């Protein structure tokens, strides 16, 4: 009798989960996102209207996936459900989404609701649409150009953690030595690397992002499991003994600057938070309503 009752309860639980296929995790509207969700790996659309990011359900894996939110009205919207996705990046047409699954590149056409696997045989740590027809990818301390026409990839330059500045233009970190790191702006078509910012640290810097209109930067510095977020201004590198502009700490990598006075990152609950450029106040990145 006990086994039969247990089977009935299990079937009932599975049935309830099946009824929740419209549950996308963080709630719409002005409520706080669920504490059961971790929001990470933000990327920005080329028109700077939307962010795309990974949403991981810490209780039910089937509710994890890739979400997006409008910057001016950050209501979460599920784009693709699935586990073990990384590094989402949207094409300049705002329709084709590329992402990594087990390190391999995959494409999802939002309008057609269709999938396409990349022909490139290679595993990467991150990818980025640099224009409407081209992806670049990063692995270790190298940047590569992805060529889907012949299913190949080719080395571009040393660096890591590429983020978008504008069409054909991207930002990376590169090392000068073991303690000196530079934020470099480069162009995919005409390589003219330009050092925007230099920092000296015994830790490891990650994910430089730039607001082109103001020259404001955001980036992370990681020392083992400690992750800290800082801001700066292009062309105004701090002196070796000068304190950096501290924004906040986070358990997860990749802060992102959205405009001159808005930086987002994974906050203390795991959901996205936002801060001003000076780090005066960090609050949840949610829609506050009309």
C-alpha angles and dihedrals in degrees: 000000000000091000091049092050090049091052091050091051091048092051090048091051093049090048091053091050090051090054090057099066089121091059108108100175115241110064124248120242126029099324121112115264114258115278088228092071130082114203115200147142099052121194129181128230117240092249089052090233101111141033123212120203147160117264113195121192108214093200108036115028092198089070093058122101147108118315135182134202134189109245094224093046109022102200109151117243124187112231101171130002118217148106131258095023120149142180102015114197128176125221119242087256088065089230113079113068120198122197142157124256114185086344095303124114119251132175130214122194105211097196094047096035088226135138131219127184119219117247090218111111103212142093123235140183097222141358135201136192104232095179137349094285106029139073126190121200137200132215126170103323098333135094121212137193114229117221112190093178093073097016093245141122131209135200116257107174146314116286143089144231102030118202131182124262101164138318108323091357126104142169127230142167117243130178126237092184137333093294106025119078131178133205104221130194114206140171122229096214101040110024107221105152111202123190109225101172139007128202132181115213141145089221127072122264123217143183109011113198129185137204099212096201096058104020090236116152136199127192143153133242118203129196109181105300094346114099124186131183124219139175133212144163124256110251093019105089114180120248116251093261096034116110117245123235102263117208106173144299126261139185090225137059130245119055113189131207110219100179139346094291106024126082122172129199142152104288133209093283092047094251121109118284130186134216138183120250094266096049093240096141136008120201136166116284097236140132110266096195130234 
